[in-house]
């Protein structure tokens, strides 16, 4: 009996030794990331945030979301805060492609990788840029508007925030296709409304007063085009073809209602998802693409979801 007890004890001790000497099962590293958005007063960026947050939850990532309120100084403060918190990565949707550069450089100095989403930066080291091809989107909008107008008429362009890559690229695509494919269409007014619905309304009110003959309007985002539609309705101006960009819920409803002819659909939720996924891959030592495109599509009455 004594020998059996000794044998059992010996086996237990051997088991303990084997367990203690065996390599520990590696645990997945968890990351903390900052997501700095130009504004949360726009449904497009709310959707982008929601996509990023859903993916962060799935990946076990702690996501700190910050709203820059379309203010470059606020954006710089937000990024400074994230640097002081020693986050593992920063995802930023710049308010201004130039103004964000010093903040990105500070993050670079702190060895915090930076990823840009939807809008690019004109300097600093960026690991990856996740966005739609805004030049292509501007061309798609221009082609739709030009063709539906029968390749002639007077058109207004409402521009986004000056200095943002989205405004610059959408405007370039639109103007390139207008000059190349529609020589009989004249852009009679071009004015910034800062991607804002209320400004889109007030700016277009003034343009309506100054321009008695307007056949079409392209705005760099849906918020501005929805404001322009309100202004036209209030002024009793009919027969104007409106084209927007983003395909936010209110714009899709306006397409269904026949008020908005078309909008270029982006996928902000996918931008957020891909932003977090790309950052996680990079932090885990995987190679990621410098530029990750998100597909675009023109939405009109024939294919509105």
C-alpha positions as CSV (number, residue, x, y, z in Angstrom):
1,X,0.0,0.0,0.0
2,X,2.8,2.3,0.9
3,X,4.5,1.6,-2.4
4,X,1.3,2.5,-4.3
5,X,1.0,5.9,-2.4
6,X,4.7,6.7,-3.2
7,X,4.1,5.8,-6.9
8,X,1.0,8.1,-7.1
9,X,2.8,11.0,-5.4
10,X,5.7,10.5,-7.8
11,X,3.5,10.6,-10.8
12,X,1.8,13.8,-9.5
13,X,5.2,15.5,-9.0
14,X,6.3,14.5,-12.5
15,X,3.1,16.0,-13.9
16,X,3.7,19.2,-12.0
17,X,7.2,19.4,-13.3
18,X,6.2,18.8,-16.9
19,X,3.4,21.5,-16.6
20,X,5.7,24.0,-15.0
21,X,8.4,23.5,-17.7
22,X,6.1,23.5,-20.6
23,X,6.0,26.8,-22.6
24,X,3.1,29.0,-21.7
25,X,0.3,29.3,-24.3
26,X,0.8,32.7,-26.0
27,X,-2.1,35.1,-25.4
28,X,-3.3,37.4,-28.2
29,X,-2.0,40.9,-27.8
30,X,-4.7,43.5,-27.2
31,X,-4.3,47.0,-28.7
32,X,-5.6,50.5,-27.9
33,X,-6.2,52.7,-30.9
34,X,-7.4,56.2,-31.4
35,X,-9.9,57.2,-34.1
36,X,-9.8,60.9,-34.8
37,X,-12.8,62.0,-37.0
38,X,-13.2,65.4,-38.7
39,X,-16.7,65.6,-37.3
40,X,-19.5,63.5,-35.9
41,X,-22.1,66.1,-37.0
42,X,-22.4,64.2,-40.2
43,X,-24.1,60.9,-40.7
44,X,-21.3,59.7,-43.0
45,X,-18.7,59.8,-40.2
46,X,-21.1,58.4,-37.7
47,X,-21.4,55.4,-39.9
48,X,-17.7,55.2,-40.3
49,X,-17.3,55.3,-36.5
50,X,-19.9,52.6,-36.0
51,X,-18.1,50.3,-38.5
52,X,-14.7,50.9,-36.8
53,X,-16.2,50.3,-33.4
54,X,-17.9,47.0,-34.4
55,X,-14.6,45.7,-35.9
56,X,-12.7,46.9,-32.8
57,X,-15.1,45.0,-30.5
58,X,-14.7,41.9,-32.7
59,X,-10.9,42.2,-32.6
60,X,-10.7,42.9,-28.9
61,X,-9.3,46.4,-29.6
62,X,-10.0,49.3,-27.3
63,X,-11.0,52.2,-29.6
64,X,-10.9,55.8,-28.4
65,X,-13.1,57.9,-30.7
66,X,-12.4,61.7,-30.9
67,X,-14.5,64.4,-32.7
68,X,-12.4,67.3,-34.2
69,X,-15.6,69.3,-34.9
70,X,-14.1,70.4,-38.3
71,X,-11.4,72.3,-36.4
72,X,-7.8,71.7,-37.2
73,X,-6.7,73.0,-33.8
74,X,-9.1,70.6,-32.1
75,X,-7.8,67.8,-34.2
76,X,-4.2,68.6,-33.2
77,X,-5.2,68.6,-29.6
78,X,-6.9,65.2,-30.0
79,X,-3.9,63.6,-31.6
80,X,-1.6,65.1,-28.9
81,X,-3.9,63.5,-26.3
82,X,-3.6,60.1,-28.0
83,X,0.1,60.4,-28.2
84,X,0.3,61.2,-24.5
85,X,-1.9,58.1,-23.8
86,X,0.7,56.0,-25.7
87,X,-1.9,54.4,-27.9
88,X,-0.7,51.6,-30.2
89,X,-2.0,53.3,-33.4
90,X,-3.9,56.4,-34.6
91,X,-6.5,56.3,-37.3
92,X,-7.3,59.8,-38.6
93,X,-9.8,61.4,-40.9
94,X,-8.1,64.8,-41.4
95,X,-10.0,68.1,-41.3
96,X,-7.3,69.5,-43.5
97,X,-4.7,67.6,-45.5
98,X,-1.9,70.2,-44.7
99,X,-2.8,71.2,-41.2
100,X,-2.7,67.6,-40.0
101,X,0.9,67.0,-41.0
102,X,2.6,68.4,-37.9
103,X,0.4,66.1,-35.7
104,X,1.3,63.1,-37.8
105,X,5.0,64.0,-37.6
106,X,4.7,64.1,-33.8
107,X,3.1,60.6,-33.8
108,X,5.9,59.4,-36.1
109,X,8.4,60.7,-33.6
110,X,6.6,58.8,-30.8
111,X,6.8,55.7,-32.9
112,X,3.0,55.5,-33.1
113,X,1.8,54.2,-36.6
114,X,-0.7,56.5,-38.3
115,X,-3.4,55.4,-40.8
116,X,-5.6,57.9,-42.8
117,X,-9.3,57.2,-43.6
118,X,-11.4,58.8,-46.3
119,X,-9.2,61.8,-46.5
120,X,-5.4,61.8,-47.0
121,X,-2.6,63.8,-45.5
122,X,0.0,65.9,-47.5
123,X,2.9,64.8,-45.4
124,X,4.2,62.7,-42.5
125,X,4.7,58.9,-42.6
126,X,1.4,57.1,-43.2
127,X,1.3,53.3,-43.0
128,X,-1.8,53.0,-45.1
129,X,-4.6,55.1,-46.6
130,X,-8.1,53.6,-46.6
131,X,-10.5,55.5,-48.9
132,X,-12.6,55.6,-52.0
133,X,-11.1,56.9,-55.2
134,X,-12.6,60.3,-54.9
135,X,-11.3,61.5,-58.4
136,X,-13.1,58.5,-59.9
137,X,-16.2,59.3,-57.9
138,X,-16.2,62.9,-59.1
139,X,-16.0,61.7,-62.7
140,X,-18.9,59.2,-62.1
141,X,-21.0,62.1,-60.8
142,X,-20.0,64.3,-63.7
143,X,-20.8,61.7,-66.3
144,X,-24.2,61.0,-64.8
145,X,-25.1,64.7,-64.6
146,X,-23.7,65.5,-68.0
147,X,-25.6,62.7,-69.7
148,X,-28.9,63.3,-67.9
149,X,-28.7,67.0,-69.0
150,X,-28.3,65.9,-72.6
151,X,-24.7,67.2,-72.6
152,X,-25.7,70.9,-72.4
153,X,-26.8,73.5,-69.9
154,X,-25.7,75.5,-66.8
155,X,-24.3,73.7,-63.8
156,X,-23.4,74.7,-60.2
157,X,-20.7,73.0,-58.2
158,X,-20.9,73.1,-54.4
159,X,-17.4,72.4,-53.0
160,X,-16.4,70.7,-49.7
161,X,-14.0,72.1,-47.1
162,X,-11.1,73.7,-48.8
163,X,-7.9,71.9,-48.0
164,X,-9.4,68.4,-47.7
165,X,-8.3,65.7,-50.1
166,X,-12.0,64.6,-50.6
167,X,-13.0,68.1,-51.8
168,X,-9.9,68.5,-54.0
169,X,-10.2,65.0,-55.6
170,X,-14.0,65.0,-56.1
171,X,-13.8,68.5,-57.7
172,X,-10.9,67.4,-59.9
173,X,-12.8,64.3,-61.2
174,X,-15.9,66.3,-61.8
175,X,-14.2,69.2,-63.6
176,X,-11.9,66.9,-65.7
177,X,-14.9,65.0,-67.1
178,X,-16.9,68.2,-67.7
179,X,-14.1,69.8,-69.7
180,X,-13.2,66.6,-71.6
181,X,-16.7,65.2,-72.3
182,X,-19.2,68.0,-72.0
183,X,-18.0,71.2,-73.7
184,X,-21.5,72.6,-74.0
185,X,-22.1,72.5,-70.3
186,X,-21.1,75.6,-68.5
187,X,-20.2,75.7,-64.8
188,X,-21.8,79.0,-63.9
189,X,-21.1,79.0,-60.2
190,X,-18.6,77.2,-57.9
191,X,-18.6,77.9,-54.2
192,X,-17.6,76.1,-51.0
193,X,-20.3,75.1,-48.5
194,X,-18.0,73.1,-46.2
195,X,-19.7,69.7,-46.5
196,X,-22.5,71.2,-44.3
197,X,-26.3,71.1,-45.0
198,X,-27.1,74.5,-43.5
199,X,-24.3,76.1,-45.5
200,X,-25.4,74.2,-48.6
201,X,-28.8,75.8,-48.2
202,X,-27.6,79.3,-47.6
203,X,-24.9,79.2,-50.3
204,X,-27.3,77.9,-52.9
205,X,-29.9,80.5,-51.9
206,X,-27.5,83.2,-52.9
207,X,-26.5,81.4,-56.1
208,X,-30.2,81.0,-57.1
209,X,-30.6,84.8,-56.7
210,X,-27.5,85.4,-58.9
211,X,-28.2,82.8,-61.5
212,X,-31.6,82.8,-63.2
213,X,-30.9,79.7,-65.4
214,X,-29.6,76.6,-63.6
215,X,-30.1,73.1,-65.0
216,X,-28.0,71.0,-62.7
217,X,-26.0,70.9,-59.4
218,X,-23.2,68.7,-58.2
219,X,-22.2,68.8,-54.5
220,X,-19.1,67.2,-53.1
221,X,-21.3,65.5,-50.4
222,X,-25.0,64.7,-49.7
223,X,-25.3,67.1,-46.8
224,X,-24.7,70.1,-49.1
225,X,-26.9,68.8,-51.9
226,X,-29.8,68.2,-49.5
227,X,-29.4,71.8,-48.3
228,X,-29.4,73.0,-52.0
229,X,-32.6,71.0,-52.7
230,X,-34.3,72.7,-49.7
231,X,-33.2,76.1,-51.0
232,X,-34.6,75.4,-54.5
233,X,-37.9,74.2,-53.1
234,X,-38.2,77.3,-50.9
235,X,-37.5,79.5,-53.9
236,X,-40.0,77.6,-56.1
237,X,-37.2,76.7,-58.6
238,X,-38.1,73.5,-60.4
239,X,-36.5,71.4,-63.2
240,X,-33.0,71.4,-61.6
241,X,-31.1,68.0,-61.6
242,X,-29.3,67.4,-58.3
243,X,-26.4,65.0,-57.8
244,X,-24.6,64.3,-54.5
245,X,-21.9,62.1,-53.0
246,X,-21.9,59.6,-50.1
247,X,-25.3,57.9,-50.3
248,X,-26.3,58.7,-46.7
249,X,-29.7,57.6,-45.5
250,X,-31.4,61.0,-46.1
251,X,-29.9,61.1,-49.6
252,X,-31.2,57.6,-50.5
253,X,-34.7,58.7,-49.3
254,X,-34.4,61.8,-51.5
255,X,-33.6,59.6,-54.5
256,X,-36.6,57.4,-53.7
257,X,-38.8,60.6,-53.4
258,X,-37.5,61.9,-56.8
259,X,-35.8,64.9,-55.3
260,X,-32.2,63.8,-55.8
261,X,-31.3,62.3,-59.2
262,X,-28.3,60.4,-58.0
263,X,-25.6,60.1,-55.4
264,X,-22.2,58.4,-55.5
265,X,-22.3,55.6,-52.9
266,X,-19.3,55.2,-50.6
267,X,-19.2,52.6,-47.9
268,X,-18.1,54.5,-44.7
269,X,-18.8,51.4,-42.5
270,X,-16.3,49.5,-44.6
271,X,-13.8,52.3,-44.3
272,X,-14.0,52.0,-40.5
273,X,-13.9,48.2,-40.6
274,X,-10.9,48.2,-43.0
275,X,-9.1,50.9,-40.9
276,X,-9.2,48.8,-37.8
277,X,-8.4,45.5,-39.6
278,X,-5.4,47.1,-41.4
279,X,-4.0,48.6,-38.2
280,X,-4.3,45.3,-36.3
281,X,-2.5,43.4,-39.2
282,X,0.3,46.0,-39.2
283,X,0.7,45.9,-35.5
284,X,0.9,42.2,-35.6
285,X,3.8,42.4,-38.1
286,X,1.9,41.7,-41.3
287,X,2.6,43.7,-44.4
288,X,-0.3,46.0,-45.5
289,X,-0.9,47.9,-48.7
290,X,-0.1,51.6,-48.8
291,X,-3.4,52.4,-50.3
292,X,-6.6,50.3,-49.8
293,X,-9.5,51.3,-52.1
294,X,-13.2,51.1,-51.1
295,X,-15.6,50.5,-54.1
296,X,-17.9,53.2,-55.4
297,X,-21.3,53.1,-57.2
298,X,-23.7,55.6,-58.7
299,X,-27.1,55.2,-57.0
300,X,-30.2,56.5,-58.8
301,X,-33.9,55.7,-58.9
302,X,-33.2,52.4,-60.8
303,X,-30.9,50.9,-58.2
304,X,-31.6,52.7,-54.9
305,X,-31.6,50.2,-52.0
